[in-house]
Amino acid sequence: MSREVWDYLQNTDLARRYDETLAGTPLLEIDQKFVRDCLPTPCRVLDLGCGTGRVAIPLSKLGHHVTAIDLSEEMLRVAGAKATAAGVRLDRVRANIVTLDAICDQTFDAVLCLFSTLGMVAGAPHRREVVEHAHRLLRTGGLLLLHVHNRWHHLRTRRGRGWLVRDTVRSFRGAADAGDWLMEHHDGQTGWPMHLFTAGETVALLRAAGFRSAEVRFVSARPDGRLPWPWLFGWVRAYGFLVAARRTG
């Protein structure tokens, strides 16, 4: 990971204010509904990059057995306090989502990697490792539910168009960090590189890890997340993608 992401994850004050600073962000409701729709009955769930448990705790309330993983000790502490207050069980593990070898194969019915967590992982080989772990940890028929930001969404702004031109050139030259966008400063925290995906890149990454079935949903920045006329260059217009990839036999 980048130094900036490490500093972000170790910021205890930011972890305590995390829920407050994200209040009103449309994606918080959109991806929760997506997860509920994809997981209608209780099952074993692994939440990668769980943060303060904004998805894990509601799932636990619905009867799912959730294991929550994060690299931030303070985020996990906050998630634990929230779970206790809600009267639910939440198994918490502090770990890097790139190195999950200690977890047994085919342990879970669903693996979540939401809120662009995968984009915070530096380097294509490491992002591939995360997805390969997800495939390994899923039982046959299990689902990986993933959210990533769309690279082409930056066509909307002058700064974004300039970056896209430069990034496309760097991509053709084989730059290792092609697709990495420098996020703006957030809540006093220094900005960090976030990898932005294309729809094709996302599907190719999943297929390389062994997934053979994937549904890609285009998400807009609207409060309901709906992208009007998704068939009309939706892969360009979408703010991001929510993906449900199934591990087949």
C-alpha positions as CSV (number, residue, x, y, z in Angstrom):
1,M,0.0,0.0,0.0
2,S,1.0,3.6,-0.3
3,R,2.4,5.5,2.7
4,E,-0.6,7.8,2.5
5,V,-3.0,4.8,2.8
6,W,-1.1,3.4,5.7
7,D,-1.2,6.8,7.6
8,Y,-4.9,6.9,6.9
9,L,-5.5,3.5,8.4
10,Q,-3.5,4.3,11.5
11,N,-5.3,7.6,12.2
12,T,-7.3,6.9,15.3
13,D,-9.1,10.2,15.3
14,L,-10.3,9.6,11.8
15,A,-11.5,6.2,12.6
16,R,-13.7,7.6,15.5
17,R,-15.1,10.2,13.1
18,Y,-15.5,7.9,10.1
19,D,-19.2,7.4,10.3
20,E,-19.8,11.1,10.8
21,T,-17.6,12.3,7.9
22,L,-19.3,9.9,5.5
23,A,-22.9,10.7,6.5
24,G,-25.0,11.5,3.5
25,T,-22.7,9.7,1.0
26,P,-25.2,8.1,-1.4
27,L,-23.1,5.0,-1.9
28,L,-23.5,4.0,1.7
29,E,-27.2,3.1,1.2
30,I,-26.8,1.9,-2.4
31,D,-24.2,-0.8,-1.7
32,Q,-26.0,-1.9,1.5
33,K,-29.2,-2.5,-0.6
34,F,-27.1,-4.3,-3.2
35,V,-25.7,-6.7,-0.6
36,R,-29.2,-7.3,1.0
37,D,-30.6,-8.1,-2.4
38,C,-27.8,-10.5,-3.3
39,L,-27.8,-12.2,0.1
40,P,-31.5,-12.7,1.0
41,T,-30.9,-15.6,3.5
42,P,-28.4,-15.8,6.4
43,C,-25.0,-17.2,5.5
44,R,-21.3,-16.9,6.3
45,V,-19.9,-13.6,5.1
46,L,-16.4,-12.2,5.0
47,D,-16.1,-8.4,4.8
48,L,-12.8,-7.2,3.5
49,G,-11.9,-3.7,4.5
50,C,-14.9,-3.5,6.9
51,G,-14.1,-0.1,8.4
52,T,-16.4,0.6,11.3
53,G,-18.8,-2.1,10.3
54,R,-21.3,-0.1,8.4
55,V,-22.3,-3.1,6.3
56,A,-21.1,-5.9,8.6
57,I,-23.3,-4.9,11.5
58,P,-26.6,-4.6,9.6
59,L,-25.9,-8.0,8.0
60,S,-25.3,-9.4,11.5
61,K,-28.6,-8.0,12.6
62,L,-30.2,-10.0,9.7
63,G,-28.8,-13.2,11.0
64,H,-25.6,-13.5,8.9
65,H,-22.4,-14.8,10.5
66,V,-20.0,-12.1,9.6
67,T,-16.2,-12.1,9.9
68,A,-14.9,-8.5,9.5
69,I,-11.3,-7.8,8.4
70,D,-9.5,-4.5,8.4
71,L,-5.9,-3.3,8.8
72,S,-6.9,-0.4,11.1
73,E,-7.0,-1.5,14.8
74,E,-9.1,1.5,15.7
75,M,-11.6,0.9,13.0
76,L,-12.1,-2.7,14.3
77,R,-12.4,-1.3,17.9
78,V,-15.1,1.1,16.8
79,A,-16.9,-1.7,14.9
80,G,-16.7,-4.0,18.0
81,A,-18.3,-1.3,20.2
82,K,-21.1,-0.7,17.7
83,A,-21.7,-4.5,17.4
84,T,-21.9,-4.7,21.2
85,A,-24.3,-1.8,21.4
86,A,-26.5,-3.5,18.7
87,G,-26.4,-6.8,20.5
88,V,-24.9,-8.8,17.7
89,R,-21.9,-11.0,17.2
90,L,-19.1,-9.7,14.9
91,D,-15.9,-11.7,14.5
92,R,-13.1,-9.2,13.9
93,V,-9.6,-9.9,12.4
94,R,-6.8,-7.4,11.9
95,A,-5.1,-8.3,8.7
96,N,-3.9,-7.1,5.3
97,I,-6.5,-8.3,2.7
98,V,-3.6,-9.2,0.3
99,T,-2.3,-11.8,2.8
100,L,-5.1,-14.0,3.9
101,D,-3.4,-17.4,3.7
102,A,-4.2,-18.2,7.3
103,I,-7.9,-18.5,6.5
104,C,-9.1,-22.0,5.3
105,D,-10.3,-22.6,1.7
106,Q,-14.0,-22.5,1.0
107,T,-15.0,-21.1,4.4
108,F,-17.6,-18.5,3.3
109,D,-20.8,-18.1,1.2
110,A,-20.1,-14.5,0.4
111,V,-17.1,-12.2,0.3
112,L,-17.5,-8.4,0.3
113,C,-15.0,-5.9,-0.9
114,L,-16.9,-2.6,-1.0
115,F,-16.5,1.2,-1.0
116,S,-13.6,1.0,-3.4
117,T,-11.4,-0.9,-0.9
118,L,-9.8,-2.9,-3.8
119,G,-8.7,0.4,-5.4
120,M,-6.7,1.3,-2.2
121,V,-4.5,-1.8,-2.8
122,A,-1.3,-0.7,-4.6
123,G,-0.2,-2.6,-7.7
124,A,-2.1,-4.9,-10.1
125,P,-0.4,-8.1,-8.8
126,H,-1.6,-7.3,-5.3
127,R,-5.1,-6.5,-6.4
128,R,-5.2,-9.8,-8.2
129,E,-4.1,-11.6,-5.0
130,V,-7.1,-10.1,-3.2
131,V,-9.5,-11.4,-5.8
132,E,-7.8,-14.8,-5.9
133,H,-8.1,-15.0,-2.1
134,A,-11.8,-14.2,-2.4
135,H,-12.2,-17.0,-5.0
136,R,-10.3,-19.5,-2.8
137,L,-12.3,-18.6,0.4
138,L,-15.7,-18.9,-1.3
139,R,-17.7,-22.2,-1.3
140,T,-19.0,-23.4,-4.7
141,G,-21.8,-21.1,-5.7
142,G,-20.6,-18.4,-3.3
143,L,-20.6,-14.7,-4.3
144,L,-18.0,-12.0,-4.4
145,L,-19.7,-8.6,-4.0
146,L,-17.4,-5.8,-5.2
147,H,-17.4,-2.1,-5.7
148,V,-14.9,-0.1,-7.7
149,H,-14.7,3.4,-9.1
150,N,-14.9,4.0,-12.9
151,R,-11.9,5.5,-14.5
152,W,-13.9,7.0,-17.5
153,H,-16.1,9.0,-15.2
154,H,-13.3,11.6,-15.1
155,L,-14.2,12.6,-18.7
156,R,-16.7,15.0,-17.0
157,T,-14.1,17.4,-15.8
158,R,-11.2,19.3,-17.4
159,R,-8.7,18.0,-14.9
160,G,-10.0,14.5,-15.4
161,R,-9.8,14.6,-19.1
162,G,-6.2,15.8,-18.9
163,W,-5.4,13.0,-16.5
164,L,-7.1,10.4,-18.7
165,V,-5.0,11.4,-21.8
166,R,-1.8,11.2,-19.8
167,D,-2.8,8.0,-18.1
168,T,-3.7,6.3,-21.4
169,V,-0.3,7.1,-22.8
170,R,1.3,5.7,-19.6
171,S,-0.8,2.6,-19.9
172,F,0.4,1.9,-23.4
173,R,3.9,2.3,-22.1
174,G,3.3,-0.3,-19.4
175,A,3.5,2.0,-16.4
176,A,2.9,-0.1,-13.2
177,D,0.7,2.6,-11.7
178,A,-1.5,3.3,-14.7
179,G,-5.1,4.0,-13.6
180,D,-4.0,5.4,-10.2
181,W,-5.8,8.7,-9.5
182,L,-4.5,10.9,-6.7
183,M,-7.5,11.5,-4.3
184,E,-8.0,14.9,-2.8
185,H,-7.3,15.6,0.8
186,H,-10.0,14.3,3.1
187,D,-10.7,15.4,6.6
188,G,-7.2,16.8,7.1
189,Q,-5.7,13.6,5.7
190,T,-3.1,13.7,2.9
191,G,-4.5,12.5,-0.4
192,W,-3.6,9.0,-1.6
193,P,-3.5,7.1,-4.9
194,M,-6.7,5.2,-5.7
195,H,-6.8,2.8,-8.5
196,L,-9.7,3.5,-10.9
197,F,-11.1,0.6,-13.0
198,T,-12.7,0.2,-16.3
199,A,-15.6,-2.3,-16.7
200,G,-13.4,-4.5,-18.9
201,E,-10.5,-4.4,-16.5
202,T,-12.8,-5.5,-13.7
203,V,-14.3,-8.4,-15.5
204,A,-10.9,-9.5,-16.8
205,L,-9.5,-9.4,-13.2
206,L,-12.4,-11.6,-12.0
207,R,-12.0,-14.1,-14.8
208,A,-8.2,-14.4,-14.2
209,A,-8.9,-15.3,-10.6
210,G,-11.3,-18.1,-11.6
211,F,-14.7,-16.4,-11.6
212,R,-16.8,-17.4,-14.6
213,S,-20.0,-15.6,-13.9
214,A,-20.2,-11.8,-13.1
215,E,-23.0,-9.3,-13.2
216,V,-21.8,-5.7,-13.5
217,R,-24.2,-3.0,-12.3
218,F,-23.5,0.6,-13.4
219,V,-23.9,3.1,-10.5
220,S,-24.4,6.8,-10.8
221,A,-23.7,9.6,-8.2
222,R,-27.5,10.1,-7.8
223,P,-29.0,9.4,-4.3
224,D,-30.6,6.2,-5.6
225,G,-27.5,5.2,-7.5
226,R,-29.6,4.6,-10.7
227,L,-27.9,5.3,-14.0
228,P,-30.6,6.3,-16.6
229,W,-30.2,4.5,-19.9
230,P,-27.3,2.2,-18.8
231,W,-27.2,0.8,-22.3
232,L,-26.1,4.2,-23.6
233,F,-22.3,4.2,-22.9
234,G,-23.0,3.2,-19.4
235,W,-19.4,1.9,-19.1
236,V,-18.3,5.5,-19.6
237,R,-21.0,7.4,-17.8
238,A,-21.1,5.3,-14.6
239,Y,-19.5,6.8,-11.4
240,G,-18.6,3.2,-10.4
241,F,-19.5,-0.4,-10.7
242,L,-21.1,-2.9,-8.3
243,V,-20.3,-6.4,-9.2
244,A,-21.6,-9.8,-8.2
245,A,-19.3,-12.6,-9.2
246,R,-20.1,-16.2,-8.5
247,R,-17.7,-19.0,-7.9
248,T,-18.9,-21.9,-10.0
249,G,-17.9,-25.6,-9.7
